[in-house]
Amino acid sequence: MDETAVVKALAALAQPLRLQVFRALVVVGDAGLTPGAIQEGLGVAPATLSFHLKELVNAGLVTQERASRNLIYRAHYAHMNAVLGYLTENCCQGAPCAAPDAAASCDC
């Protein structure tokens, strides 16, 4: 993954509502959510949600699919994992972290 894509993804997540939307989509998994369900869950105005979903889609973190009359938004896990991989690529000076706790105690 190139640095420009990582910066774009991190910039998209650097806004509280977009981070909430993205986390909600990660939680529901492959089923995804309609804008109405996201609005109901987060209590956000439709125009505001539309703007933030567009930003997440443009950053590659969220996909949009039409299902009949509805739009379904899903977290784009491959892109999310690529961003995380980029960020942790040189963790612990290149040595693999043995367990999740090892990464927390790593002096990287």
C-alpha positions, 0 to 999 in steps of 0.5 A: 500500500502506498503512503498516499492511500494510508494518509487518505484513510487515516484522514478520513478516520480523523473525524469523530462521526466518520470513525463512529460510522466506520466502527459500526460497519466493522461491527456488523460485518459483511451484512453491512448497513443501510443509511437509515440504519446508520442514522437510527443507530447514531442519531445523525441527520441524513445530509450529514451522514451522506457527506461522511459516508462519501468521504469513507468511500473515497478513502477506500475504507467503505464500499457501497452496493445497491440492493434493490432500492437500498444502498448497503454500506460495508467496511472494506476489510482488505483496505483496512487491513492494508492500512494496519499492515502498513502501520505495523510493517516495521513493528519491533524492528522487524521482529514478529510480535509473539502475541497481542500483549507483546505488541503492547509491551513492544518498545517500538 
